[in-house]
Amino acid sequence: MDGLEAVELKLSEVLEDNKTFRFDPEYFKNEYLEIEENIKNKEFSKLIDLSNKITDFGAFSQNNFIEYKEKGNHYFIRNQDMEDMFISDKKIYIDEDVYNKLSLKVGEYDLLLQRTGSIGKAGMVLKKDLPSSANQNLAQVKLDLTKINPYYVNTFLNSNIGKNIFNRLATGNVQPWLNLGQIENIKIPIFSSVFQLKIEDLIILSYKKQESSKFLYMQSEELLLKELDLLDFEPSKDQVSIKSFSESFGTSGRLDSEYYQSKYDDIIEKIKSYKGGYKSIREVLTDDIKSGTTPKTIVKEYLPNSNYFLRAEAFNNDLTLNYDSLYTMDDETFAKHKSISVKKFDVLVSMTGTIGSVALINRDIKAIINQNIVKLSVNQELLNYNIFALYLKTVGKELLTREQTGNVQPYVNIPNFSNLIIPIVNIDIQTQIEDKIKESFKLKEESKHLLEVSKRAVEIAIEDGENVAMEFINAEV
């Protein structure tokens, strides 16, 4: 009986707010019951009573006429667009006539909740996200703003307590999902307007730091491209360039026309004409290029203060890593594969599948890489590792795309990658770019800290009271 978790409840307690008639032990875990009890001991309201409307996209068949676009004026929001409690800037677009046909229109301060597949995240809609519709995997919550603060509710739903509530309510093993009735009955603890506004202030400050971080990162890209005379560069659109046998197959071993598109020659010519000169990638590295492997003992979850397994799926779009999405391994596995472990200042590049994703290791971490990634240690007397990574993510990605082979699973082999050229950027420009990237990373960390403080403060308010939560905020900010 050791380790058995049992709980005794009255039938009335089992059936309370249990519209799906769940009797499985997962639903009645002590952790979930403790959360329920803590909330019920406070003033609370059900989400439906704080909302003007809770709905979803509608039938899946409505998606049949949707054609996604890379550009446009109307957004279409999906599950994967929930990011740091808001909506990602990497949304897709739809045509205006398609937008007008869709039943769901999203408004400012609406909360969108993941309800199918990946669940447990909520995102608040801002003006920058409009006009928008959303897919059938998201629930739309239009709060009554005279009753509750949307920043506070969003923080509660994204806290560990909120995620546990979602996990408890979810049904289905292969494809977890939440029905609207379950979402409507979520209990929202009610705290003072002062506390709710304090949470709002933290979230707004976090958002501003996040936006400043993105702006600085964008500036660093522009500064590099401007230095290389590639900022507003328009390469040739000719699909084929005429080359002799010795200039083509005799050199590259490639016969496919995609390899010989004129734009690649134009980019290479720009790099070769750079005033600071250029070298091959292998000439700017201090160690051999290494790819990794996938041990059988990997644990597919993030555990703090552990050994980690790095995949390209954890690479963010700004050279950072999403540490919360890293997998874990034990000490024995890490020691066995230490030869493919990373160190601070290494640059990681994806070489299989999604070609050319790049991330920096900017902290000490015990981690190894998988077989789809290579790790690069750059000679920083020649090139700062920030500039090296930024070049690979921008200009280098185009050249990597040229080198890829394989239709089902594209890949770039290490010899071809090591022969790619890289400019030796002016040292003053390197310093300017490095400063912007470091400040961008710093602001991003500060933004994340504020989000974590706000979520933890809500949890503390539920567990220990509003006053203790305010003390926690004052000590952390």
C-alpha positions as a printed Julia matrix, in Angstrom:
477×3 Matrix{Float64}:
   0.0    0.0     0.0
   3.06   2.27    0.15
   2.7    5.27   -2.13
  -1.05   4.7    -2.62
  -2.97   7.97   -2.67
  -6.51   7.58   -1.31
  -9.18  10.08   -0.36
 -12.62   9.71    1.24
 -15.4   11.94   -0.09
 -19.17  12.16    0.21
 -21.15  11.47   -2.96
 -22.34  15.09   -2.95
 -18.69  16.23   -2.94
 -17.84  13.86   -5.8
 -20.67  15.22   -7.95
 -20.09  18.91   -7.18
 -19.23  20.76  -10.44
 -18.53  17.33  -11.96
 -20.73  17.54  -15.05
 -18.74  14.86  -16.86
 -19.27  12.45  -13.92
 -15.58  11.72  -13.39
 -14.89   8.99  -10.83
 -11.3    8.18  -11.81
  -8.57   8.62   -9.13
  -6.7   11.15  -11.33
  -9.6   13.6   -10.93
  -9.48  13.29   -7.13
  -5.73  13.62   -6.55
  -4.96  15.25   -3.2
  -3.09  18.06   -5.0
  -6.2   18.97   -6.98
  -8.51  18.71   -3.97
  -6.22  20.97   -1.94
  -6.35  23.63   -4.68
 -10.14  23.32   -4.79
 -10.38  23.71   -1.02
  -8.04  26.73   -0.93
 -10.12  28.55   -3.55
 -13.45  27.67   -1.91
 -12.16  29.12    1.36
 -11.77  32.48   -0.38
 -14.34  34.66   -2.07
 -14.72  33.32   -5.6
 -16.91  33.45   -8.69
 -17.28  31.02  -11.55
 -15.72  32.18  -14.8
 -19.09  32.24  -16.56
 -20.4   34.69  -13.93
 -17.49  37.05  -14.62
 -17.9   36.89  -18.4
 -20.15  38.32  -21.07
 -19.53  35.29  -23.28
 -17.56  32.03  -23.36
 -17.52  30.3   -26.7
 -15.32  28.6   -29.27
 -14.63  28.69  -32.98
 -17.32  26.19  -33.93
 -17.32  23.13  -36.13
 -14.02  21.89  -37.53
 -15.57  21.88  -41.02
 -15.44  25.68  -41.04
 -11.67  25.36  -41.37
 -12.05  23.75  -44.78
 -12.22  27.05  -46.64
  -9.37  28.73  -44.74
  -6.21  29.37  -46.72
  -3.32  30.66  -44.66
  -1.21  33.56  -45.91
   2.28  34.81  -45.02
   1.18  38.45  -45.21
  -2.03  40.38  -44.77
  -4.12  42.49  -42.39
  -6.27  39.83  -40.71
  -4.81  37.32  -38.26
  -5.76  33.73  -37.51
  -4.77  32.6   -34.0
  -3.91  28.97  -33.19
  -2.97  26.91  -30.11
   0.74  27.41  -30.69
   0.32  31.2   -30.74
  -0.14  31.36  -26.94
   3.16  32.87  -25.78
   4.13  34.3   -22.38
   0.46  34.99  -21.47
  -0.13  36.98  -24.67
  -0.44  36.2   -28.39
   2.7   35.53  -30.39
   3.81  37.92  -33.13
   4.37  34.88  -35.37
   0.68  34.55  -36.24
  -0.54  33.58  -39.68
  -2.8   35.67  -41.91
  -6.09  35.09  -43.71
  -7.86  37.06  -46.44
 -10.51  39.6   -45.45
 -13.35  37.67  -47.14
 -12.38  34.54  -45.18
 -12.24  36.58  -41.96
 -15.72  37.91  -42.61
 -17.1   34.36  -43.05
 -15.76  33.11  -39.74
 -18.17  33.05  -36.82
 -15.63  33.97  -34.16
 -14.25  37.5   -34.0
 -11.68  38.26  -31.33
 -11.67  41.5   -29.33
  -9.21  43.43  -27.17
  -8.74  41.92  -23.66
 -10.36  38.64  -24.72
  -8.72  35.59  -23.17
  -8.02  32.64  -25.47
  -7.67  29.28  -23.72
  -6.11  26.15  -25.18
  -8.83  23.48  -25.0
  -7.72  20.69  -27.35
  -4.39  18.88  -27.7
  -1.93  21.16  -25.94
  -3.84  22.58  -23.0
  -2.87  24.7   -20.02
  -2.05  28.07  -21.53
  -4.12  31.23  -21.89
  -3.29  34.35  -23.85
  -4.75  37.85  -23.7
  -5.55  39.65  -26.94
  -4.16  43.16  -27.42
  -4.84  45.79  -30.1
  -1.76  44.64  -32.02
  -3.45  41.26  -32.55
  -6.54  42.67  -34.27
  -8.49  42.05  -36.42
  -8.35  38.33  -35.65
 -10.26  35.09  -35.65
  -9.14  31.8   -34.09
  -9.31  28.08  -34.65
 -11.48  25.41  -33.04
  -8.82  24.42  -30.5
  -9.23  27.67  -28.56
 -11.99  28.88  -26.26
 -12.81  32.59  -26.23
 -13.56  34.25  -22.89
 -15.0   37.77  -23.06
 -14.74  38.98  -19.49
 -17.06  41.59  -18.02
 -14.42  44.25  -17.34
 -16.67  45.92  -14.75
 -16.43  42.77  -12.6
 -12.86  41.54  -12.91
  -9.41  42.6   -14.14
  -8.42  40.62  -17.3
  -4.68  40.79  -16.46
  -5.39  39.16  -13.1
  -7.6   36.39  -14.53
  -5.03  35.71  -17.25
  -2.29  35.41  -14.61
  -4.4   33.06  -12.49
  -5.12  30.78  -15.45
  -1.41  30.66  -16.39
  -0.21  29.99  -12.85
   0.65  26.48  -11.66
  -2.7   26.43   -9.9
  -4.49  27.32  -13.14
  -2.56  24.68  -15.08
  -3.44  22.06  -12.47
  -7.11  23.0   -12.8
  -6.87  22.54  -16.59
  -5.06  19.21  -16.16
  -7.7   18.0   -13.73
 -10.59  18.9   -16.01
  -9.04  17.55  -19.22
 -10.49  14.32  -20.6
  -9.07  12.01  -23.24
  -5.72  10.24  -23.12
  -4.45  10.6   -26.68
  -5.94  14.05  -27.35
  -6.76  15.88  -24.08
  -9.59  18.37  -24.35
 -11.8   20.67  -22.28
 -15.46  21.3   -23.0
 -16.96  24.77  -22.61
 -19.04  23.72  -19.61
 -15.91  22.81  -17.71
 -14.29  26.13  -18.58
 -17.4   28.05  -17.54
 -17.31  26.44  -14.07
 -13.68  27.26  -13.28
 -13.65  29.03   -9.92
 -11.81  32.38   -9.95
 -10.72  33.66   -6.51
 -11.66  37.29   -5.99
  -9.1   39.6    -4.42
  -9.14  43.36   -3.86
  -8.92  45.76   -6.79
  -5.6   46.96   -5.33
  -4.11  43.47   -5.63
  -5.56  42.94   -9.1
  -4.12  46.27  -10.27
  -0.73  45.34   -8.81
  -0.76  42.17  -10.92
  -1.77  44.24  -13.96
   1.16  46.63  -13.36
   3.6   43.69  -13.22
   2.26  42.13  -16.41
   2.31  45.43  -18.33
   5.89  46.1   -17.21
   6.85  42.57  -18.23
   5.26  43.06  -21.63
   7.07  46.37  -22.18
  10.41  44.77  -21.34
   9.63  41.92  -23.73
   8.84  44.35  -26.54
  12.01  46.34  -25.82
  13.98  43.1   -25.94
  12.53  42.24  -29.34
  13.28  45.74  -30.64
  16.92  45.58  -29.57
  17.33  42.16  -31.13
  15.82  43.45  -34.38
  18.24  46.38  -34.27
  21.17  43.98  -33.89
  20.07  42.09  -37.02
  19.67  45.31  -38.96
  23.07  46.57  -37.84
  24.78  43.39  -39.05
  22.95  43.37  -42.38
  23.7   47.06  -42.91
  27.41  46.46  -42.24
  27.39  43.7   -44.86
  25.43  45.87  -47.32
  22.56  43.37  -47.19
  19.92  45.35  -45.27
  17.78  46.3   -48.24
  19.46  43.89  -50.59
  17.36  42.55  -53.44
  19.05  39.45  -54.86
  18.39  38.3   -58.39
  15.13  36.44  -58.88
  16.55  34.37  -61.73
  15.87  30.74  -60.92
  18.99  29.49  -62.72
  22.47  30.83  -63.39
  24.52  29.61  -66.33
  27.71  27.82  -65.23
  30.3   25.57  -66.84
  30.74  21.97  -65.73
  33.81  22.86  -63.67
  31.92  25.7   -61.97
  28.92  23.48  -61.18
  28.93  19.71  -60.79
  32.7   19.58  -60.98
  32.88  21.7   -57.81
  29.68  21.01  -55.89
  28.6   17.57  -57.05
  25.06  18.97  -57.37
  22.87  18.85  -60.49
  19.59  20.22  -59.05
  18.61  23.63  -60.37
  17.65  24.95  -56.89
  21.32  24.89  -55.9
  22.27  27.23  -58.74
  19.73  30.0   -58.16
  21.35  33.36  -58.8
  20.42  34.74  -55.38
  22.98  32.5   -53.7
  25.75  33.78  -55.94
  24.67  37.35  -55.2
  24.83  36.78  -51.42
  28.2   35.05  -51.61
  29.57  37.89  -53.74
  28.47  40.4   -51.09
  30.26  38.46  -48.36
  33.41  38.03  -50.4
  33.53  41.74  -51.14
  33.2   42.75  -47.47
  36.01  45.12  -46.45
  36.96  43.07  -43.37
  37.5   39.91  -45.37
  36.01  36.49  -44.8
  36.89  32.93  -43.82
  35.25  29.52  -43.95
  33.34  28.43  -40.88
  35.91  25.76  -40.04
  38.6   28.48  -39.96
  36.89  30.46  -37.2
  36.27  27.51  -34.87
  38.47  26.33  -32.02
  37.08  22.76  -31.89
  35.82  20.17  -34.34
  32.14  20.4   -35.28
  30.13  17.78  -33.38
  26.58  16.54  -33.62
  24.82  14.64  -30.86
  22.65  11.61  -30.18
  19.44  10.67  -28.38
  20.01   8.4   -25.34
  17.22   5.94  -24.54
  17.0    7.13  -20.93
  15.85  10.69  -21.7
  12.98  11.91  -19.5
  10.58  14.03  -21.57
   9.97  16.76  -19.02
  11.79  19.74  -17.54
  13.15  19.36  -14.02
  15.0   22.26  -12.35
  18.71  21.91  -11.52
  19.21  18.81  -13.63
  21.11  17.58  -16.71
  19.4   18.53  -19.95
  18.84  17.28  -23.47
  18.78  19.97  -26.17
  16.57  19.77  -29.27
  15.96  22.37  -31.97
  12.36  22.57  -30.73
  13.71  24.52  -27.75
  15.31  27.21  -29.93
  13.58  30.59  -29.74
  13.55  33.05  -32.63
  15.96  35.46  -30.9
  18.92  33.09  -30.35
  17.75  32.18  -26.84
  16.68  28.79  -25.52
  13.29  27.96  -24.07
  14.71  26.27  -20.99
  11.28  25.16  -19.74
  10.92  22.88  -22.79
  14.21  21.03  -22.25
  14.2   17.31  -21.53
  16.09  15.78  -18.62
  18.62  12.98  -18.02
  20.33  11.4   -15.03
  23.97  11.9   -14.04
  25.06   8.55  -15.46
  23.63   9.32  -18.92
  25.19  12.78  -18.96
  28.6   11.41  -17.97
  28.4    8.76  -20.69
  27.75  11.4   -23.37
  29.88  14.23  -21.98
  31.81  14.5   -25.28
  28.71  16.07  -26.87
  27.95  18.36  -23.94
  27.77  22.12  -24.44
  29.64  24.88  -22.69
  29.04  28.58  -22.2
  29.48  30.6   -25.44
  28.81  27.6   -27.72
  26.57  28.2   -30.74
  24.02  25.53  -31.7
  22.67  25.08  -35.24
  19.95  22.71  -36.45
  21.13  20.71  -39.46
  18.18  18.35  -39.98
  14.47  19.03  -40.43
  14.13  22.74  -39.69
  17.42  23.85  -41.21
  19.27  26.85  -39.79
  17.63  27.42  -36.42
  20.26  28.88  -34.11
  20.67  29.23  -30.34
  23.35  30.55  -27.99
  24.52  28.96  -24.77
  24.9   32.08  -22.65
  24.98  30.44  -19.22
  26.66  27.47  -17.56
  24.47  24.42  -18.12
  24.97  20.66  -18.02
  23.42  19.53  -21.3
  24.01  17.44  -24.4
  22.67  17.88  -27.94
  20.68  15.53  -30.14
  21.68  14.21  -33.55
  19.91  17.02  -35.45
  22.12  19.74  -33.94
  25.78  20.69  -34.21
  27.69  22.64  -31.56
  30.24  25.24  -32.56
  32.96  26.87  -30.47
  34.08  30.07  -32.18
  37.49  31.73  -31.86
  36.39  34.97  -30.21
  39.63  36.71  -31.14
  38.28  36.6   -34.67
  34.54  36.81  -34.13
  32.33  37.35  -31.09
  30.03  34.38  -30.56
  26.95  36.65  -30.59
  27.84  37.95  -34.06
  28.71  34.45  -35.26
  25.27  33.17  -34.18
  23.46  36.19  -35.59
  25.15  35.78  -38.97
  24.25  32.08  -39.11
  20.62  32.84  -38.29
  20.28  35.56  -40.94
  22.6   35.39  -43.94
  23.95  31.95  -43.09
  20.48  30.42  -43.05
  20.06  31.23  -46.75
  23.35  29.53  -47.55
  22.47  26.56  -45.35
  19.19  26.17  -47.21
  21.18  25.94  -50.42
  23.29  23.09  -49.02
  20.39  20.96  -47.79
  19.66  17.63  -49.41
  16.88  15.12  -48.89
  13.18  15.64  -49.6
  11.43  13.86  -46.73
  13.93  14.88  -44.05
  16.16  17.73  -45.29
  19.66  17.82  -43.84
  23.02  19.54  -44.28
  26.17  17.47  -43.87
  29.03  18.78  -41.72
  31.69  19.03  -44.5
  29.43  21.26  -46.63
  28.48  23.35  -43.62
  32.11  23.85  -42.57
  32.95  25.24  -46.02
  30.37  28.04  -45.84
  31.92  31.5   -45.69
  31.55  34.06  -42.92
  32.68  37.72  -42.84
  35.14  38.95  -40.21
  33.03  41.87  -39.04
  34.62  45.17  -38.01
  35.43  45.05  -34.29
  33.55  48.27  -33.48
  30.42  46.9   -35.18
  30.86  43.61  -33.34
  30.9   45.51  -30.04
  27.75  47.46  -30.92
  25.9   44.3   -31.93
  27.07  42.42  -28.85
  25.84  45.22  -26.56
  22.39  45.18  -28.17
  22.08  41.39  -27.98
  23.2   41.28  -24.34
  20.76  44.04  -23.38
  18.03  42.24  -25.31
  18.7   39.04  -23.38
  18.79  40.95  -20.08
  15.42  42.56  -20.73
  13.93  39.22  -21.74
  15.1   37.65  -18.47
  13.67  40.58  -16.49
  10.39  40.22  -18.36
  10.22  36.51  -17.57
  11.04  37.2   -13.91
   8.13  39.63  -13.64
   5.77  37.06  -15.15
   6.93  34.43  -12.68
   6.57  36.87   -9.76
   3.03  37.74  -10.8
   2.0   34.09  -11.14
   3.6   33.12   -7.85
   1.99  36.1    -6.12
  -1.46  34.91   -7.2
  -0.67  31.44   -5.89
   0.54  32.87   -2.56
  -2.62  34.98   -2.29
  -4.7   31.82   -2.67
  -2.6   29.78   -0.25
  -1.61  32.34    2.4
  -3.59  35.5     1.78
  -3.34  38.74   -0.15
  -1.11  40.53    2.37
   1.57  37.82    2.22
   1.39  37.96   -1.58
   1.94  41.74   -1.6
   4.96  41.32    0.7
   6.35  38.75   -1.74
   5.92  41.15   -4.69
   7.64  44.01   -2.83
  10.6   41.73   -1.99
  11.0   40.47   -5.57
  10.49  43.64   -7.64
